[in-house]
Amino acid sequence: MPAETMQMLMSFGWIVLTFVIFYFVLIRPQKKREKEEKAMLNALKVGDNVVTIGGITGKIVSIKDDLLVIETGADRVKLNFQRWAIRSVEEKKA
């Protein structure tokens, strides 16, 4: 009887260990990336140079709730984007 109990505990232990590994390898890093992305989107301000998920680069000229107006190109074309469509903020060049 004790041998069967130990074998069941070992099987259960491997299942728990597998879930712990999945948490630290997959779930935790994903939540960290989501948190960083949300902070970046909330910190957007007029004058930031941004890149959209479609690869369009431009400068934010106005923000109203979740709608951003981005000015891009030499012709100063203005495009409207949702806040979630921003992939990254470009670093300011000194």
Secondary structure, 3 states (H helix, E strand, C coil): CHHHHHHHHHHHHHHHHHHHHHHHHHHHHHHHHHHHHHHHHHCCCCCCEEEECCCCEEEEEEEECCEEEEEECCCCEEEEEEHHHEEEECCCCC
